[in-house]
Amino acid sequence: MLKPHLTGLNWPVVPNKLNADTLSLLYQFDQTQWWSEERLLAHQLGQISPMLRHFRDTSPLYGNKLKATGIDFDGPLDLETFRSIPPLTRSEIQDADKALLSTAIPKDHGRLLTASSSGSTGRPVTARKTDVNQAFHRALNLRNHLWHKRDLTAKFATIRGYDPGVAMAPEGQHSQTWTSVYKTGPSIQLNSAHCTLGEQIHWITKERPVYILSYPTNLHALALRCQEIGLQMPWLKSLITFSEALSPGQREVIEATFGVLVEDMYSAAEVSMIAVQCPDAPENYHVQSENVLMEVVDDDGNPCATGETGRILVTDLHNFAMPFIRYEIGDLAMFGEPCRCGRGLPVVKRVFGRTRNMLRLESGEQIFPDIAALHLNEIAPLRQYQMIQTSYDDIEMKLNLARPFEGDEEAHMRKMILDALGRPFNLHLIHVDDIPRHPSGKFEDFISQVPA
């Protein structure tokens, strides 16, 4: 039921402006999700046209970049012309700082806000947005809840990185609701950047939330620890992952351990939601085309064919403060065939994650090492691991074990890892007592230190 906001008016509810905006967008999303991909693209290009003219005229740095293309942005925009605009890289955004900002942000777009990527890619980015972008974020987040038919009366937990002092263990933080639009159960938060896995498990078993939102790597680490201590959580209905790429191996371990489905979404602080797991065909993700235009391109910048892995370029359709146009976010993905659910929103078959998290070969090829799929914890009591590629020939594997290796466990694990990698790497197994997280609260299970 909608949450009332006006004194004495409990039914029918008259929403405040914030919630009215969210409900208006949701109403439109319910229709546009069934449009054809061609119709969606036409409206996306129609939305991008005035944005390009806006930044051409008001962004000192990006305006010059657009003018240098020689494109006439005053006429209709077609896809081929749009694809001729050079991608915007993370390093360009970092180097430009405020020179990318518009000098005439529309006043009716509201406040100027700041959002920062975590920097787990090695190159953090600070984005500037407006209240309009926040409105789309709220509506897309609520669409995700409604798509997956979540019980809004239940308790919802978020375990992620927050600023120091916020949502700290052992109590975390408690809120009365997890959406301003509908009446819901309580929302609770815990700061993963400043607590151990043991503290997380203690908090979860005390609070018993029905839903948990967290990073894939964090839920995978929790799953391994729960397997080790024989803990089950029968009160869970589903687990929701975000911010990082979820590998098939991680999904398998998490779902098998907790006995519930993982519902994944692909998002980034710079542009909010990009793609969300389909509620009817979980093997697919749907691009949130009302919010972004997503491209997948090869190393030469040409569009990848369906089923071909390439670099993601994403365009925020509604940010008139700072251009994120054909922004190379640093991730890899592949598009898929149209979804059996009937939605026209483009299908992403898989997001492979940051290029920083790809194994690099001397031939120039890259491999995504899904170590979670090996179930190494079944060989020895492995609590957590981190693989670091230090050169084309050398890999360090940090292992946090509940006890030292016994018998042939080390040899068995070494062979399994090398067989999975399919290359004769020099594999160095390093025993550690702890593997620190990134300050954002995220945890990278694979890092390549080999230059791109």
N, C-alpha and C positions, 0 to 999 in steps of 0.2 A: 504494500500500500504506500502511496505517496506520503511524504512527510509534510505535515501542515506547518505553515510559517506565519499566517495572519491570526491575530488574536480572535479566539472563538470560532474560527472557521476550520473545523476538522473534517467536514465532508459536505460536498465534494471539495477537494483541496485546491486552493489557488496558490500555485508555486511562486516563489520569489523569482527575481529576474535571472539569477544564476541557474536555478534549476529549470526555469522555463527555457533558457538557451539549450541546456543539456537535452531536455525532452524534445525540443524542436529538431535538434540534430539527430537524435535517436529515431524520430519519426521518419526523417528523410533516409537515414541509413537502412531502415527496414524495407524501403523501396529500392534504393540504389544497389543494394547487394544482389538483386536479381536482374539488374541491367546486363546487357551483353558487354563483353570486354571492349568492343569497338565503341559503344556508346559511352562507357566510362572514360575511355581514352579521349574522346572528343571533348568531354566536359573538363577533363584534367588540363588539356592544352588550352581550352578557353579560359581556365582559371590562371594558368601560367602566363598568358600573354600580358595582362595588365601588370602582373608582378615584375616581369622583365622590363617593361617600360618604366615602372616605378624605380627600380634599382639603376637602370640606365641613367635616369635623371637625378637621383638623390644619393647614390653611393659613390663616393669619390674613387675608390679603388675598383669595385666591381663594375661600376659604370664604364670605366675605361676599358675593362676587359670585354664587356659586351660590345662597345663601339668598335673595338679592334677586329671583331668578327666580320664587320661589313654587312651584317644582317639588318633588314628593314623590320624593326620590331613594331612598327605602327600598323602593319597589315596582319591578316590571319596567320596563325602559327601552325605549321604542319609538323609531323613527327620527324621527318628527315631534317628539317631546319633546326628543330630543337636539339637533335642529336649532334649537330655540328658545333654546338656551344661547348668549349673546352670544359672538362670536368674541374671541379673545385676540390683541392686536396686539403688534408688536415694541416699540412705544413703551411700552405697558403693562409689558412685561417689563423694559425698561430702567429705567423709573421705579420699579418695585416693588423691584428688587434682591432682597434675601433675604426680603422679606415674602411672596413667593410660595411659598417653600420649606415643605415639610411639617415640622412639629415632632415627628413620630413616624414617621420613615422605617422601614419594617420591617427589623429587624436581619438577617433572613435574605436580604435583597436585597444584602448586601455593602457594599463601600466607597462613599463619596460621591465622585463624580468630576466633573471640570469639562471642558466642551467649549465652544468659542467659534466662532461664525460668523466669516467672514473680514472682514465689514464692507464687502465690495465693493458691497453694496446701499446703502451710506451710513449704515446703522444696524446696527452689530455687536451681537450678542446673546450673552450668556454663559449656557449651559445647565448645569444640575446633573443628573447621572445616577447610576446605581448599576451594580454589576457585572452585574445582570440585563440592563440595556440593552446592555452590552458583549457578553454572551453572544449576544443576538439579532443584533448587528452581525456577529460572527464567523460565525454560521451563515448569515446572508443573503449575506455576502461569498463564503463557500464555495459556497453554492447558485449564485451567479452564475458562478463558475468551472466548476462541473459542468454547468450548463445549456449553456454554450457549448463544452463538451468541450475545454477547454484542456489542453495537454500539461503535466502537473504536473512533469515532469522537466526542463523548459526553464528558461531564465533569464528572470526577470520584472523589469522596470524600472519605477520610479515616478518621475516628474518632477513635482514639486509644491512648494508653499511649506512650508518648515520654519523653525524658529527660527534666528536667526543663529548660524553656527558648526556647524550640523548639515548633513551631506550636501553639503558645499561642493565646488564645482569646484576643480581639475580631476578629482579622484579620486572624489568622491561618497562614498557609504557602502555597505558590503557586508555582507550577511547570508547565512546558510547556507540559509535556507528562506523560503517565502512563505506558508506556513500551518503551524500547529503540529500539525494533525491528521494530515496525510499527509506521506510523504516526497516532497520536491520538489527541484527544481534551486535555484540561488542566487537571491537577491533583491538588487537594487541600487537605490539611491535617489540623486537629485540635487535640489538645492535651486534651484527655478526663480526664487525671489525674489531670488537673489543671484548669478545668472550670465547671460551673454548667450546669444543663439541660437547663435552660433558655438561657444561652449563646450559647449552642449548637443549640437550635431552632432558635435563632436570626441569627446565622451564616448560617444555612441551608437555611432559607428563603431568606437571602440576596444573597447567592451564587447559589441557585437552581441547585444543582448537579443532574444528571440523575441517578447515581448509588451512593450508600453509603455502604462502608465497615466498619463494627464495631462489637463489641462484642454482643452476644445475650442479655445479661443482660442490656447493654446500650440501645439497640434498643427497648427492652421491656419497659424500664423506659421512653424513649422518647415517645413511643406509649401511655402510660398512661397519660403523660403530655399533649400530643396533644388531647387526648380524653377529658381531663378536660377543655381545653380552646377552643375546637371545631375547631382545626386547621387541614386542609387537605393539602396534597402535591401532586397535580395532575401531576406534572412534572416528578415524579419518574417512572423509568422503572422496577427496581428491587432493593432489598436490599441483601447484602452479609454478612454472619456471619462467624466468624472464632474464633479460639483460645479456646473458651469455648464450652461445650456441649449445644446444642439447644434443649430445651424440646418441646414436642408437644403443651403444653399450651402456651409457649412463641411464637412459630410459629403462632398459631391461632390468638393471640392478635395482633401481629405485622402485619400479612397479612390483617386482618380485618380492622385495623386502617388505614393503608397506601394504601390498595387496590392493592398491588403488591405482587409477589411471593418472598419468602425468599429463597436464594440459599446458602446453607450451605457448609462449608468445615471443616474437622477435621484436625487440624495441631498442631504442638508443636515446640517451638523454637529449641529444641535439635535435631530434625530430619526432620524439614520442613513438607511438606504435607504428610498426612497419608491416608486420604480418602476424596473424593469429591462427593457431591450430583450428582446423575445421571441426565444428561440433558433430557433424554427421559422417565425416570421412577423416578420422584422426591422422591418417598417413599424409594428409595435405595441410598446407598452411595457405591462408588467403591474405593477399596483399590488401592493406587497408587503403584502398584507392581513393576514398573520400578525403584522406589526409596526406598521402604521399603518392608520387609516381616513382616506381622502382624499376630500374634497369639492371640487367646482368650482361656484362660486356667482356670480350676477350682481351688479351694483352695489347692488341692493336686498336682497341676501342670499338670494335664491331659488335653488334648484338649477338649474344650466344643463342644457339638453337636450343629447343626444348631438350632437357636432359644433359646439357653441356654445362660444366662448371665454369664460372667466371666471376669477375669482380662486381660488387654491388655499387651502383650509383643511385642515390635517392634524392628526390626533390620534394621539399616541404612546400605544400601548395598554399599555405596561409601565413607564412612568416614574412611580414612586410617591414620588420625591423632589421634583420640580418639575412642575407641570401644563403640558403642552403639549396643550391640549384646544381643538379648533377654532381652532388657531393659524394666523393669517394670515401666511404665510411671506413674502409679497411677490412671488410668481410667478403667472404666468398659464398656463392649460392648457386642453385640451379632451378630453373623454372620447370613446371610439369604440365601435363595435359589438363584440359578442363576437368573440373571436379564433378564427381557423380552426384553431388548434392544439388547441382543446378545453379549455384551462385556464379555470377559472371566475374566476380573478383578474381584476378589472376592467381594462379596456383604456384606456390613455391614448394618443391619436393623436399628440399633440405637446405639449411644454412650451415655452412662448414665453419663459420667463426672467423676470428681474426687471422690475417695472414701471418701474424706473429706466432700463431698457434699451429702453424703448418710445418711439417718436417721438410727441410730443403735438401735436395740432391744436387750434386755437382753438375748434372745434366741440365739443370734449370727446372726440373719437375718438382712438384710439391705433393706431399701426401698428408692426409689428416690421420694422425695416429690415435685410433679409438682404443686406448689401453683399457678403458673400463669394461670393454666387451670380453676381455680375457679372464675375468673373475680371478685375479691373482690372489685374492684373499682366501680362495679355496686351497691354495698351496701352502700358505703360511698366514698367521694372523696379522694381516696387513691393515693398518688403521688408515693410512693415507700415503700418497706417493706424489712425486713431482718429477717429470722428465724434462731435462734441459739439454738441447742440442748445442754443443759448444763449438763444433766444427762439422765439416762434411763427413768426417769419419768417427767423431766421438760423441757419445751421449752419456750424461750423468743421470742416474736414477736415484733420487732421494727416497728412502723408505722409512716410514715410521711404523715399526713392528711392535706388537704387544710383548714379544719375546724374541730372542735371537733365533736365527735359522737352526733347524735340526736336520740331521741326516743329509739327504740329497735335495732338500727344499730349495736351497740357493741355486744349485745347478739346474733344477727343473724350472724355476722361475726365469732364470737367465735365458734358457733355451726357448721358452714360450715367448718371451718378449722379442728375441731376435728373429724367431720364425714369423712372428706377426709383422715385424718391420720389413722382413724380406730382403734385408741388406746386411752385409758383414760388418756392422758397426763395432767399434770398441765400446763396449757397454760397461760402465763403472757403477756398481751398486754401492750406495753410500748410506749408512745407517745414521738416522738423526732422531732426536727426541721430539722435535717439533718442526713443522713447516709453516713459516709465517705467511699470513695473508697479505694481500695488497691493502693499503690504507682504506680503500673503498669498501672493504669487507669481502671482496671477491677472492677467489682462489683459482690460480691457473695451474691445471695439471700438466700442461705441456708448454714449454717456451723454447723458441728457436732464437739463438743468439747469432745465427749466421746472417750476414747482411743480405738484404733482398737484391 
